[in-house]
Amino acid sequence: MCEDRGRGGTEIRRRGEDDLVACVEALATVHEADRYPAEWPADPGRWLTPDGMLDAWVVTAGPDVLGHVALTRTDHVLAVQAGLPPEELASVGRLFATASARRRGVARVLLGTATAAAAAEGLRPVLEVEDGGRAAIALYERMGWRRVGSRPGDWTTADGRTALLHTYVAPAGATR
């Protein structure tokens, strides 16, 4: 699944309530390193459990969370960008891998898991990514996701510019 590289075995599984503390701790390291999310949420556990959440998964190594992804219902704005009705879509979000987990396939396997879960429900996966997320964009494009639109965000990036969000749609029939 994920490359081991001598750091102990990894596991991908559905996120449980018991995982939220470790998820918040992992998210804090990502925020410190990458400023994701752009602004630290008042309630990070709630942020990781957005309205309309269908499911969520984690990659773990022992007690440590190495990465996270959630699948949610798609809002109208994202559906318009994707050019499809919201009821035909599922949004991939809250996707992150800790710095120690990078280059080990963690984000790839999480994205594949969420994509497969959406497809199993007959839904087309979509997502948004900020223009500064070059590594994420490269991953999505390597996995065959297609950029279908862009729009300004409602926040300012660390370098002082208005965020630019790109909408991506998974390839038709994508699973993993």
N, CA, C and O of each residue as an XYZ file, in Angstrom:
704
protein
N       0.831     -1.180      0.000
C       0.000      0.000      0.000
C       0.875      1.242      0.000
O       1.092      1.832     -1.058
N       1.377      1.652      1.139
C       2.315      2.757      1.224
C       3.698      2.150      1.329
O       3.865      1.058      1.873
N       4.686      2.853      0.813
C       6.041      2.348      0.921
C       6.481      2.403      2.373
O       6.214      3.383      3.070
N       7.149      1.365      2.829
C       7.539      1.250      4.232
C       8.816      2.037      4.528
O       8.847      2.815      5.482
N       9.846      1.854      3.745
C      11.131      2.517      3.923
C      11.681      2.401      5.337
O      12.302      3.337      5.841
N      11.456      1.255      5.982
C      12.065      0.983      7.266
C      11.474      1.735      8.444
O      12.118      1.813      9.491
N      10.296      2.282      8.321
C       9.710      3.066      9.413
C       8.560      2.329     10.086
O       7.713      2.961     10.719
N       8.514      1.037      9.966
C       7.391      0.298     10.541
C       6.263      0.216      9.543
O       6.194      1.021      8.614
N       5.384     -0.738      9.720
C       4.279     -0.945      8.793
C       3.266      0.181      8.850
O       3.066      0.809      9.890
N       2.641      0.419      7.735
C       1.571      1.410      7.663
C       0.273      0.704      7.361
O       0.250     -0.399      6.815
N      -0.799      1.360      7.725
C      -2.133      0.810      7.514
C      -3.040      1.945      7.062
O      -2.942      3.063      7.568
N      -3.925      1.657      6.109
C      -4.978      2.607      5.762
C      -6.289      2.012      6.251
O      -6.566      0.827      6.064
N      -7.081      2.857      6.877
C      -8.366      2.394      7.406
C      -9.304      3.574      7.566
O      -8.902      4.736      7.521
N     -10.584      3.227      7.757
C     -11.575      4.267      8.032
C     -11.184      4.995      9.309
O     -10.723      4.382     10.272
N     -11.371      6.283      9.303
C     -11.086      7.070     10.491
C     -12.167      6.829     11.536
O     -13.359      6.850     11.232
N     -11.741      6.604     12.747
C     -12.678      6.448     13.852
C     -12.632      7.664     14.757
O     -11.722      8.487     14.657
N     -13.603      7.775     15.630
C     -13.628      8.884     16.591
C     -12.363      8.909     17.439
O     -11.883      9.980     17.810
N     -11.820      7.724     17.748
C     -10.601      7.640     18.547
C      -9.388      8.217     17.826
O      -8.368      8.488     18.460
N      -9.480      8.409     16.517
C      -8.358      8.921     15.726
C      -8.277     10.446     15.707
O      -7.255     10.994     15.294
N      -9.319     11.138     16.142
C      -9.353     12.592     15.949
C      -8.215     13.330     16.642
O      -7.663     14.270     16.071
N      -7.853     12.936     17.837
C      -6.753     13.629     18.530
C      -5.461     13.490     17.726
O      -4.756     14.478     17.517
N      -5.141     12.274     17.273
C      -3.932     12.054     16.477
C      -4.021     12.773     15.132
O      -3.008     13.248     14.619
N      -5.216     12.857     14.557
C      -5.394     13.590     13.298
C      -5.114     15.078     13.492
O      -4.455     15.703     12.661
N      -5.608     15.636     14.578
C      -5.365     17.055     14.869
C      -3.875     17.298     15.082
O      -3.335     18.293     14.601
N      -3.208     16.396     15.799
C      -1.764     16.538     16.008
C      -1.019     16.499     14.680
O      -0.110     17.298     14.454
N      -1.397     15.577     13.803
C      -0.763     15.485     12.487
C      -1.052     16.740     11.667
O      -0.160     17.277     11.010
N      -2.296     17.204     11.708
C      -2.666     18.414     10.975
C      -1.860     19.612     11.461
O      -1.474     20.460     10.657
N      -1.604     19.694     12.752
C      -0.818     20.809     13.295
C       0.586     20.827     12.695
O       1.127     21.898     12.421
N       1.177     19.653     12.489
C       2.514     19.623     11.884
C       2.461     20.064     10.424
O       3.378     20.722      9.933
N       1.384     19.697      9.739
C       1.217     20.096      8.339
C       0.994     21.611      8.260
O       1.548     22.280      7.388
N       0.187     22.138      9.169
C      -0.059     23.583      9.192
C       1.242     24.346      9.441
O       1.515     25.352      8.786
N       2.028     23.866     10.377
C       3.298     24.538     10.690
C       4.243     24.510      9.492
O       4.902     25.508      9.199
N       4.311     23.375      8.800
C       5.234     23.219      7.673
C       4.733     23.877      6.390
O       5.518     24.456      5.638
N       3.425     23.786      6.138
C       2.889     24.159      4.827
C       1.787     25.213      4.847
O       1.309     25.639      3.796
N       1.386     25.630      6.043
C       0.255     26.532      6.203
C      -1.019     25.951      5.570
O      -1.773     26.646      4.889
N      -1.226     24.665      5.818
C      -2.483     24.016      5.449
C      -3.099     23.442      6.710
O      -2.474     22.636      7.400
N      -4.292     23.842      7.007
C      -5.101     24.853      6.340
C      -4.499     26.250      6.495
O      -3.703     26.506      7.399
N      -4.900     27.143      5.592
C      -4.321     28.490      5.563
C      -4.461     29.193      6.911
O      -3.533     29.863      7.364
N      -5.606     29.040      7.542
C      -5.821     29.584      8.889
C      -6.163     28.426      9.804
O      -7.014     27.598      9.480
N      -5.498     28.368     10.951
C      -5.754     27.287     11.888
C      -7.187     27.398     12.396
O      -7.577     28.457     12.889
N      -7.980     26.334     12.289
C      -9.381     26.395     12.704
C      -9.537     26.470     14.224
O      -8.722     25.925     14.968
N     -10.586     27.147     14.672
C     -10.881     27.242     16.110
C     -11.118     25.857     16.696
O     -10.747     25.590     17.839
N     -11.737     24.976     15.910
C     -12.000     23.604     16.348
C     -11.485     22.659     15.255
O     -12.240     22.274     14.362
N     -10.209     22.287     15.326
C      -9.643     21.467     14.246
C     -10.307     20.101     14.079
O     -10.372     19.585     12.963
N     -10.799     19.510     15.162
C     -11.512     18.238     15.039
C     -12.774     18.394     14.220
O     -13.107     17.532     13.407
N     -13.474     19.490     14.432
C     -14.682     19.792     13.654
C     -14.312     20.085     12.209
O     -15.027     19.679     11.292
N     -13.209     20.782     11.996
C     -12.750     21.099     10.643
C     -12.482     19.805      9.878
O     -12.756     19.725      8.681
N     -11.950     18.800     10.558
C     -11.683     17.507      9.923
C     -12.945     16.679      9.717
O     -12.904     15.618      9.095
N     -14.068     17.169     10.241
C     -15.354     16.475     10.132
C     -16.368     17.459      9.546
O     -17.301     17.870     10.237
N     -16.192     17.836      8.280
C     -17.043     18.880      7.696
C     -18.491     18.412      7.517
O     -18.777     17.216      7.466
N     -19.389     19.389      7.424
C     -20.788     19.082      7.120
C     -20.854     18.281      5.826
O     -20.082     18.523      4.898
N     -21.760     17.349      5.770
C     -21.937     16.543      4.560
C     -20.887     15.467      4.389
O     -20.769     14.897      3.304
N     -20.115     15.169      5.436
C     -19.075     14.158      5.306
C     -19.704     12.781      5.081
O     -20.618     12.369      5.795
N     -19.193     12.094      4.080
C     -19.647     10.743      3.765
C     -18.774      9.696      4.449
O     -19.275      8.672      4.914
N     -17.470      9.953      4.510
C     -16.535      9.014      5.131
C     -15.178      9.707      5.232
O     -14.961     10.760      4.632
N     -14.281      9.113      5.987
C     -12.914      9.628      6.115
C     -11.988      8.458      6.397
O     -12.400      7.453      6.975
N     -10.730      8.595      5.983
C      -9.730      7.550      6.144
C      -8.444      8.152      6.665
O      -8.177      9.341      6.490
N      -7.649      7.309      7.312
C      -6.327      7.703      7.786
C      -5.321      6.647      7.371
O      -5.658      5.478      7.184
N      -4.097      7.080      7.234
C      -2.963      6.169      7.134
C      -2.233      6.307      8.457
O      -1.930      7.415      8.901
N      -1.954      5.168      9.082
C      -1.291      5.165     10.375
C      -0.040      4.294     10.341
O       0.104      3.387      9.521
N       0.845      4.608     11.259
C       2.003      3.770     11.553
C       2.008      3.663     13.073
O       2.428      4.586     13.771
N       1.542      2.542     13.567
C       1.359      2.426     15.013
C       0.323      3.447     15.452
O      -0.742      3.543     14.843
N       0.615      4.214     16.500
C      -0.358      5.200     16.969
C      -0.345      6.523     16.191
O      -1.195      7.385     16.412
N       0.616      6.675     15.291
C       0.781      7.946     14.582
C      -0.057      8.004     13.308
O      -0.062      7.064     12.514
N      -0.758      9.107     13.124
C      -1.467      9.370     11.874
C      -0.480     10.023     10.917
O       0.121     11.050     11.230
N      -0.324      9.419      9.757
C       0.586      9.939      8.734
C      -0.142     10.732      7.666
O       0.470     11.531      6.957
N      -1.454     10.517      7.546
C      -2.221     11.214      6.530
C      -3.704     11.015      6.740
O      -4.134     10.142      7.493
N      -4.483     11.845      6.056
C      -5.935     11.886      6.251
C      -6.604     12.341      4.961
O      -6.029     13.106      4.187
N      -7.818     11.866      4.739
C      -8.665     12.350      3.649
C     -10.123     12.167      4.050
O     -10.469     11.231      4.772
N     -10.972     13.071      3.572
C     -12.421     12.972      3.803
C     -13.133     13.043      2.461
O     -12.629     13.620      1.498
N     -14.303     12.449      2.422
C     -15.173     12.493      1.254
C     -16.478     13.116      1.721
O     -17.069     12.667      2.703
N     -16.932     14.162      1.010
C     -18.138     14.889      1.413
C     -19.074     15.085      0.228
O     -18.711     14.869     -0.928
N     -20.281     15.499      0.556
C     -21.204     15.963     -0.480
C     -20.585     17.199     -1.129
O     -19.791     17.903     -0.504
N     -20.942     17.455     -2.357
C     -20.372     18.576     -3.102
C     -21.312     19.771     -3.070
O     -22.517     19.647     -3.291
N     -20.727     20.940     -2.787
C     -21.549     22.149     -2.760
C     -21.810     22.651     -4.185
O     -21.182     22.215     -5.149
N     -22.756     23.579     -4.274
C     -23.192     24.098     -5.574
C     -22.056     24.781     -6.342
O     -21.935     24.601     -7.554
N     -21.230     25.556     -5.652
C     -20.150     26.292     -6.317
C     -19.178     25.315     -6.990
O     -18.803     25.512     -8.146
N     -18.779     24.286     -6.283
C     -17.854     23.313     -6.848
C     -18.516     22.522     -7.979
O     -17.864     22.201     -8.973
N     -19.790     22.212     -7.837
C     -20.508     21.498     -8.895
C     -20.564     22.330    -10.177
O     -20.398     21.797    -11.274
N     -20.795     23.626    -10.035
C     -20.811     24.513    -11.212
C     -19.443     24.488    -11.888
O     -19.353     24.386    -13.111
N     -18.374     24.582    -11.085
C     -17.020     24.532    -11.650
C     -16.781     23.204    -12.372
O     -16.145     23.170    -13.426
N     -17.292     22.116    -11.803
C     -17.097     20.791    -12.398
C     -18.004     20.557    -13.599
O     -17.735     19.680    -14.420
N     -19.076     21.335    -13.706
C     -20.003     21.177    -14.822
C     -20.922     19.989    -14.695
O     -21.424     19.478    -15.697
N     -21.152     19.536    -13.452
C     -22.020     18.387    -13.209
C     -22.945     18.694    -12.034
O     -22.609     19.529    -11.194
N     -24.099     18.038    -11.961
C     -25.002     18.275    -10.829
C     -24.379     17.792     -9.512
O     -23.687     16.774     -9.496
N     -24.618     18.513     -8.409
C     -24.027     18.120     -7.133
C     -24.361     16.696     -6.710
O     -23.537     16.030     -6.083
N     -25.551     16.222     -7.040
C     -25.952     14.874     -6.626
C     -25.171     13.769     -7.341
O     -25.250     12.604     -6.951
N     -24.418     14.126     -8.383
C     -23.589     13.148     -9.098
C     -22.134     13.176     -8.644
O     -21.302     12.424     -9.153
N     -21.832     14.052     -7.677
C     -20.446     14.292     -7.280
C     -20.198     13.983     -5.808
O     -21.122     13.978     -4.994
N     -18.947     13.729     -5.488
C     -18.464     13.657     -4.106
C     -17.151     14.428     -4.064
O     -16.308     14.278     -4.948
N     -16.982     15.248     -3.042
C     -15.787     16.079     -2.921
C     -14.732     15.404     -2.057
O     -15.014     14.918     -0.962
N     -13.527     15.387     -2.571
C     -12.375     14.917     -1.820
C     -11.783     16.134     -1.125
O     -11.527     17.155     -1.764
N     -11.565     16.029      0.180
C     -11.018     17.163      0.910
C     -10.303     16.735      2.167
O     -10.253     15.555      2.515
N      -9.745     17.736      2.846
C      -9.012     17.506      4.095
C      -7.925     16.455      3.879
O      -7.618     15.658      4.765
N      -7.343     16.478      2.658
C      -6.298     15.534      2.293
C      -4.946     16.109      2.685
O      -4.571     17.198      2.250
N      -4.216     15.363      3.513
C      -2.867     15.790      3.867
C      -2.018     14.588      4.249
O      -2.528     13.546      4.660
N      -0.720     14.761      4.103
C       0.270     13.797      4.578
C       1.290     14.585      5.386
O       1.696     15.677      4.989
N       1.698     14.035      6.513
C       2.694     14.709      7.339
C       4.033     14.738      6.606
O       4.256     13.962      5.676
N       4.916     15.631      7.025
C       6.228     15.759      6.382
C       6.987     14.429      6.431
O       7.665     14.068      5.469
N       6.877     13.706      7.536
C       7.593     12.433      7.657
C       7.032     11.357      6.736
O       7.695     10.349      6.491
N       5.828     11.554      6.224
C       5.182     10.561      5.371
C       5.293     10.879      3.886
O       4.844     10.095      3.051
N       5.872     11.994      3.557
C       5.935     12.388      2.145
C       6.892     11.494      1.368
O       7.872     10.984      1.909
N       6.589     11.321      0.110
C       7.374     10.492     -0.806
C       7.276      9.008     -0.442
O       8.124      8.207     -0.835
N       6.231      8.652      0.313
C       5.996      7.256      0.688
C       4.674      6.751      0.119
O       4.269      5.628      0.423
N       3.999      7.543     -0.692
C       2.752      7.114     -1.310
C       1.518      7.316     -0.454
O       0.440      6.843     -0.815
N       1.644      8.009      0.677
C       0.520      8.192      1.587
C      -0.606      8.984      0.925
O      -1.754      8.540      0.935
N      -0.300     10.143      0.353
C      -1.348     10.959     -0.286
C      -1.968     10.214     -1.463
O      -3.178     10.278     -1.676
N      -1.139      9.512     -2.223
C      -1.644      8.763     -3.382
C      -2.656      7.704     -2.951
O      -3.725      7.588     -3.550
N      -2.323      6.926     -1.907
C      -3.230      5.863     -1.472
C      -4.496      6.452     -0.842
O      -5.578      5.888     -1.006
N      -4.382      7.561     -0.133
C      -5.577      8.203      0.426
C      -6.483      8.720     -0.684
O      -7.697      8.522     -0.638
N      -5.902      9.382     -1.680
C      -6.696      9.881     -2.801
C      -7.349      8.720     -3.547
O      -8.513      8.812     -3.937
N      -6.617      7.642     -3.746
C      -7.176      6.473     -4.418
C      -8.317      5.838     -3.640
O      -9.306      5.397     -4.224
N      -8.179      5.795     -2.334
C      -9.226      5.221     -1.489
C     -10.499      6.047     -1.556
O     -11.588      5.498     -1.719
N     -10.370      7.364     -1.432
C     -11.543      8.244     -1.510
C     -12.178      8.176     -2.897
O     -13.403      8.175     -3.020
N     -11.358      8.119     -3.928
C     -11.859      8.027     -5.301
C     -12.644      6.732     -5.504
O     -13.727      6.742     -6.088
N     -12.094      5.624     -5.021
C     -12.767      4.329     -5.158
C     -14.082      4.309     -4.390
O     -15.070      3.754     -4.871
N     -14.104      4.907     -3.202
C     -15.330      4.941     -2.400
C     -16.412      5.751     -3.108
O     -17.576      5.350     -3.120
N     -16.042      6.881     -3.695
C     -17.011      7.685     -4.442
C     -17.544      6.902     -5.633
O     -18.752      6.854     -5.865
N     -16.638      6.291     -6.382
C     -17.048      5.528     -7.563
C     -17.963      4.366     -7.185
O     -18.901      4.052     -7.918
N     -17.699      3.728     -6.047
C     -18.541      2.611     -5.593
C     -19.972      3.068     -5.314
O     -20.905      2.267     -5.377
N     -20.141      4.335     -5.011
C     -21.477      4.902     -4.777
C     -22.052      5.553     -6.034
O     -23.106      6.187     -5.982
N     -21.360      5.394     -7.161
C     -21.821      5.975     -8.422
C     -21.597      7.473     -8.505
O     -22.271      8.161     -9.271
N     -20.648      7.989     -7.716
C     -20.374      9.423     -7.685
C     -19.034      9.729     -8.338
O     -18.096      8.937     -8.247
N     -18.949     10.865     -8.989
C     -17.704     11.314     -9.620
C     -16.945     12.182     -8.618
O     -17.491     13.178     -8.142
N     -15.716     11.836     -8.290
C     -14.946     12.643     -7.344
C     -14.461     13.954     -7.962
O     -14.044     14.004     -9.119
N     -14.530     15.011     -7.151
C     -14.015     16.327     -7.515
C     -13.240     16.864     -6.321
O     -13.390     16.384     -5.197
N     -12.418     17.856     -6.581
C     -11.694     18.505     -5.489
C     -11.256     19.889     -5.916
O     -11.253     20.229     -7.099
N     -10.884     20.681     -4.919
C     -10.285     21.984     -5.167
C      -8.922     22.013     -4.512
O      -8.712     21.428     -3.449
N      -8.004     22.698     -5.159
C      -6.645     22.848     -4.628
C      -6.192     24.278     -4.884
O      -6.472     24.853     -5.936
N      -5.491     24.843     -3.911
C      -4.968     26.201     -4.066
C      -3.760     26.161     -4.989
O      -2.979     25.209     -4.958
N      -3.611     27.168     -5.791
C      -2.571     27.243     -6.808
C      -1.164     27.009     -6.250
O      -0.300     26.493     -6.959
N      -0.928     27.374     -5.011
C       0.390     27.184     -4.415
C       0.693     25.744     -4.052
O       1.834     25.432     -3.713
N      -0.280     24.861     -4.110
C      -0.083     23.451     -3.768
C       0.496     22.680     -4.934
O      -0.145     21.767     -5.454
N       1.681     23.030     -5.345
C       2.294     22.433     -6.548
C       2.457     20.918     -6.449
O       2.195     20.207     -7.419
N       2.889     20.415     -5.284
C       3.069     18.958     -5.144
C       1.725     18.250     -5.250
O       1.629     17.197     -5.881
N       0.689     18.814     -4.640
C      -0.647     18.220     -4.721
C      -1.148     18.235     -6.163
O      -1.671     17.234     -6.653
N      -0.990     19.353     -6.830
C      -1.419     19.463     -8.226
C      -0.703     18.427     -9.084
O      -1.326     17.777     -9.925
N       0.589     18.272     -8.879
C       1.356     17.277     -9.644
C       0.815     15.864     -9.388
O       0.706     15.067    -10.320
N       0.475     15.551     -8.132
C      -0.094     14.247     -7.807
C      -1.412     14.044     -8.539
O      -1.611     13.008     -9.173
N      -2.309     15.010     -8.464
C      -3.620     14.879     -9.102
C      -3.458     14.651    -10.604
O      -4.123     13.795    -11.187
N      -2.577     15.418    -11.216
C      -2.405     15.293    -12.661
C      -1.738     13.967    -13.035
O      -2.071     13.383    -14.067
N      -0.798     13.483    -12.210
C      -0.195     12.157    -12.467
C      -1.247     11.061    -12.381
O      -1.160     10.058    -13.088
N      -2.242     11.250    -11.514
C      -3.288     10.238    -11.339
C      -4.436     10.419    -12.338
O      -5.455      9.736    -12.239
N      -4.277     11.331    -13.292
C      -5.249     11.484    -14.370
C      -6.387     12.448    -14.098
O      -7.309     12.558    -14.906
N      -6.338     13.157    -12.961
C      -7.371     14.151    -12.690
C      -7.210     15.303    -13.680
O      -6.099     15.615    -14.110
N      -8.338     15.933    -14.035
C      -8.347     16.985    -15.055
C      -8.843     18.295    -14.452
O      -9.894     18.343    -13.813
N      -8.066     19.359    -14.669
C      -8.485     20.692    -14.221
C      -9.618     21.175    -15.115
O      -9.500     21.184    -16.340
N     -10.725     21.579    -14.481
C     -11.893     22.009    -15.243
C     -12.301     23.450    -14.958
O     -13.243     23.957    -15.565
N     -11.609     24.106    -14.051
C     -11.948     25.491    -13.763
C     -11.088     26.053    -12.650
O     -10.380     25.326    -11.954
N     -11.167     27.354    -12.501
C     -10.447     28.056    -11.436
C     -11.297     29.221    -10.974
O     -12.109     29.758    -11.728
N     -11.097     29.606     -9.709
C     -11.814     30.750     -9.168
C     -11.018     31.328     -8.008
O     -10.231     30.622     -7.376
N     -11.222     32.618     -7.727
C     -10.529     33.190     -6.566
C     -11.119     32.657     -5.268
O     -12.328     32.452     -5.159
N     -10.254     32.438     -4.290
C     -10.694     32.012     -2.971
C     -11.085     33.223     -2.140
O     -11.012     34.361     -2.602
N     -11.501     32.960     -0.905
C     -11.917     34.058     -0.033
C     -10.927     34.269      1.108
O     -11.305     34.722      2.189
N      -9.661     33.941      0.867
C      -8.620     34.184      1.863
C      -7.336     34.602      1.156
O      -7.226     34.533     -0.068
N      -6.380     35.033      1.951
C      -5.090     35.467      1.448
C      -4.050     34.406      1.782
O      -4.040     33.863      2.887
N      -3.189     34.118      0.837
C      -2.147     33.126      1.042
C      -1.019     33.712      1.894
O      -0.996     34.914      2.159
N      -0.093     32.864      2.316
C       1.023     33.302      3.156
C       1.850     34.389      2.494
O       2.428     35.235      3.177
N       1.912     34.372      1.163
C       2.701     35.391      0.467
C       1.876     36.638      0.114
O       2.331     37.487     -0.652
N       0.661     36.745      0.675
C      -0.129     37.968      0.552
C      -1.014     38.082     -0.677
O      -1.605     39.138     -0.903
N      -1.125     37.043     -1.466
C      -1.994     37.123     -2.655
C      -3.333     36.464     -2.358
O      -3.441     35.627     -1.462
N      -4.346     36.849     -3.117
C      -5.646     36.194     -2.999
C      -5.502     34.762     -3.489
O      -4.930     34.512     -4.550
N      -6.023     33.828     -2.711
C      -5.941     32.412     -3.089
C      -6.607     32.189     -4.441
O      -7.618     32.816     -4.759
N      -6.035     31.302     -5.222
C      -6.608     30.897     -6.503
C      -6.878     29.404     -6.407
O      -5.952     28.608     -6.253
N      -8.150     29.027     -6.499
C      -8.558     27.628     -6.360
C      -8.780     27.005     -7.728
O      -9.461     27.574     -8.581
N      -8.199     25.831     -7.926
C      -8.390     25.075     -9.155
C      -9.301     23.893     -8.852
O      -9.120     23.206     -7.846
N     -10.267     23.659     -9.710
C     -11.183     22.530     -9.579
C     -10.693     21.398    -10.471
O     -10.392     21.597    -11.648
N     -10.621     20.210     -9.888
C     -10.209     19.009    -10.605
C     -11.307     17.968    -10.529
O     -12.007     17.865     -9.522
N     -11.457     17.192    -11.599
C     -12.406     16.085    -11.682
C     -11.598     14.816    -11.950
O     -10.690     14.802    -12.780
N     -11.951     13.752    -11.225
C     -11.289     12.458    -11.419
C     -11.615     11.921    -12.799
O     -12.662     12.235    -13.365
N     -10.720     11.114    -13.336
C     -11.017     10.507    -14.631
C     -12.268      9.627    -14.529
O     -12.516      9.008    -13.494
N     -13.037      9.580    -15.592
C     -14.244      8.737    -15.607
C     -13.848      7.303    -15.306
O     -12.877      6.783    -15.857
N     -14.615      6.667    -14.420
C     -14.372      5.274    -14.066
C     -13.173      5.068    -13.162
O     -12.739      3.933    -12.962
N     -12.618      6.166    -12.600
C     -11.442      6.050    -11.731
C     -11.784      5.305    -10.459
O     -12.851      5.499     -9.876
N     -10.879      4.459    -10.038
C     -11.005      3.828     -8.723
C      -9.721      4.089     -7.967
O      -9.681      5.017     -7.159
N      -8.679      3.326     -8.184
C      -7.423      3.578     -7.470
C      -6.352      3.834     -8.444
O      -5.208      4.071     -8.055
